[in-house]
């Protein structure tokens, strides 16, 4: 098994652990979920880089990566829902808009190309900021200097 495939498999398994830990362990799982979230983010960054460097990046591998990304980030969303449903309720319009945009991309891809989307350009900056937001919502370190710096404009939550 190649390293990029191993990283994708790791992220998929991480998503399952995050989902079930949040559901069954609730508050006791917060620190573990945080660690797994960042490990999953790193595996997402490096699987593509390594695949390109090893010249094994294929359309099938990119599709597998995209589908695993979707499962991973949905597991993070469900973890936030299980641990802090008030956060999702407070931001239900934003959550619905994000899910609606993602669904729209998939529908357009199916209509236009006959298959699901496989994004070439990754939005690492948005994922990083999303991780910081989730980090705060999970409340492992509520007063993180990094979080405070990124959101110093007091955006209403």
C-alpha positions as CSV (number, residue, x, y, z in Angstrom):
1,X,0.0,0.0,0.0
2,X,1.4,3.4,-0.9
3,X,1.8,6.1,1.7
4,X,-0.9,8.4,0.1
5,X,-3.5,5.6,0.3
6,X,-2.4,4.8,3.8
7,X,-3.0,8.5,4.8
8,X,-6.4,8.5,3.2
9,X,-7.3,5.3,5.0
10,X,-6.0,6.8,8.2
11,X,-8.3,9.8,7.7
12,X,-11.3,7.6,7.0
13,X,-10.7,5.6,10.2
14,X,-10.1,8.8,12.1
15,X,-13.4,10.1,10.9
16,X,-15.1,6.9,12.3
17,X,-13.3,7.2,15.7
18,X,-14.2,11.0,15.9
19,X,-17.9,10.3,15.1
20,X,-18.3,7.4,17.5
21,X,-16.2,9.0,20.3
22,X,-18.3,12.1,20.2
23,X,-21.5,10.1,20.2
24,X,-20.7,7.6,22.9
25,X,-18.1,9.4,25.1
26,X,-19.3,12.9,24.7
27,X,-17.3,15.4,26.9
28,X,-14.7,12.8,27.7
29,X,-13.7,12.6,24.1
30,X,-12.9,16.3,23.5
31,X,-9.2,16.2,23.8
32,X,-8.9,13.1,21.7
33,X,-11.1,14.5,19.0
34,X,-9.0,17.6,18.9
35,X,-5.8,15.6,18.4
36,X,-7.5,13.4,15.7
37,X,-8.9,16.5,13.9
38,X,-5.4,18.0,13.5
39,X,-3.9,14.6,12.5
40,X,-6.6,14.2,9.9
41,X,-5.9,17.7,8.6
42,X,-2.2,17.0,8.3
43,X,-2.9,13.7,6.5
44,X,-5.2,15.6,4.1
45,X,-2.4,18.1,3.4
46,X,0.3,15.5,2.9
47,X,-1.5,12.7,1.0
48,X,-1.7,14.9,-2.2
49,X,1.8,16.3,-1.9
50,X,3.3,12.8,-1.5
51,X,1.2,11.4,-4.3
52,X,2.4,14.1,-6.7
53,X,6.0,13.7,-5.6
54,X,5.8,9.9,-6.1
55,X,4.0,10.4,-9.5
56,X,1.1,8.2,-8.4
57,X,-1.6,10.9,-8.4
58,X,-4.5,9.5,-10.4
59,X,-8.1,10.6,-10.9
60,X,-9.2,7.5,-8.9
61,X,-6.9,8.5,-6.0
62,X,-8.2,12.1,-6.1
63,X,-11.8,10.9,-6.0
64,X,-11.0,8.6,-3.0
65,X,-9.3,11.6,-1.3
66,X,-12.3,13.9,-2.0
67,X,-14.9,11.4,-0.7
68,X,-12.8,10.7,2.4
69,X,-12.4,14.5,3.0
70,X,-16.2,14.8,2.9
71,X,-16.7,11.9,5.4
72,X,-13.9,13.4,7.6
73,X,-15.3,16.9,7.7
74,X,-18.9,15.6,8.2
75,X,-17.7,13.6,11.2
76,X,-16.2,16.8,12.7
77,X,-19.5,18.6,12.1
78,X,-21.4,15.8,13.8
79,X,-18.9,15.8,16.7
80,X,-19.7,19.5,17.2
81,X,-23.4,18.7,17.0
82,X,-23.0,15.9,19.6
83,X,-20.9,17.9,22.0
84,X,-22.3,21.4,21.5
85,X,-25.7,21.4,19.7
86,X,-26.2,25.0,20.7
87,X,-23.4,26.0,18.3
88,X,-25.1,24.4,15.4
89,X,-28.5,25.8,16.4
90,X,-27.0,29.3,16.7
91,X,-25.4,29.1,13.3
92,X,-28.0,27.0,11.5
93,X,-28.2,29.4,8.6
94,X,-24.4,29.3,8.0
95,X,-24.4,25.5,8.4
96,X,-27.3,25.2,5.9
97,X,-25.6,27.6,3.5
98,X,-22.3,25.6,3.6
99,X,-24.1,22.3,3.1
100,X,-26.2,23.8,0.4
101,X,-23.2,25.1,-1.5
102,X,-21.5,21.7,-1.2
103,X,-24.6,19.9,-2.4
104,X,-24.9,22.4,-5.3
105,X,-21.3,21.5,-6.4
106,X,-22.1,17.8,-6.4
107,X,-25.4,18.3,-8.4
108,X,-23.7,20.5,-11.0
109,X,-20.8,18.0,-11.3
110,X,-23.3,15.1,-11.8
111,X,-25.3,17.1,-14.3
112,X,-22.3,18.4,-16.3
113,X,-19.7,15.6,-16.0
114,X,-21.8,12.6,-14.9
115,X,-19.7,12.0,-11.7
116,X,-19.1,13.6,-8.4
117,X,-16.7,16.4,-8.0
118,X,-13.0,16.0,-7.4
119,X,-11.6,19.4,-6.5
120,X,-8.0,20.0,-7.6
121,X,-7.5,23.2,-5.6
122,X,-7.7,22.6,-1.9
123,X,-8.9,25.2,0.5
124,X,-6.4,24.7,3.3
125,X,-6.8,28.2,4.6
126,X,-10.5,27.7,5.1
127,X,-10.0,24.3,6.6
128,X,-7.4,25.7,9.0
129,X,-9.8,28.5,10.1
130,X,-12.6,25.9,10.4
131,X,-10.4,23.8,12.6
132,X,-9.7,26.8,14.8
133,X,-13.4,27.4,15.1
134,X,-14.1,23.8,15.9
135,X,-11.3,23.9,18.4
136,X,-13.0,26.8,20.2
137,X,-16.4,25.1,20.0
138,X,-15.1,21.9,21.5
139,X,-13.7,24.1,24.3
140,X,-10.4,22.3,24.9
141,X,-8.6,25.6,25.1
142,X,-11.2,28.4,25.0
143,X,-8.7,31.2,25.2
144,X,-6.2,30.1,22.6
145,X,-3.9,32.9,21.5
146,X,-4.0,31.7,17.9
147,X,-7.8,31.7,17.9
148,X,-8.0,35.1,19.5
149,X,-5.6,36.5,16.9
150,X,-7.6,35.0,14.0
151,X,-10.9,36.2,15.3
152,X,-9.9,39.5,17.0
153,X,-12.7,41.4,15.3
154,X,-15.3,40.0,17.7
155,X,-17.4,38.2,15.0
156,X,-20.7,37.4,16.6
157,X,-21.3,33.7,17.2
